[in-house]
């Protein structure tokens, strides 16, 4: 399985701060819960990667 492998799985994603000063990505899918905590600096790096990926995805859709 890779980044381009499509799956028919429904998931819920929640993002927010924790009371301990971390940023949590909370993923729930198929009865499984995955909490992922990040330092604020790590969360900002992830946000930058998401923005870059969105920009690259837009470039792909414009070529089609």
WOLINJO-V435459 format. One record per pair of residues at least 24 apart in sequence whose C-alpha atoms are under 10 Angstrom apart, sorted by the first residue. I is the first residue (numbers start at 1). J is the second residue. D is the distance in whole Angstrom. If there is no record, write none. Layout:
I	J	D
I	J	D
//
This chain:
none
//
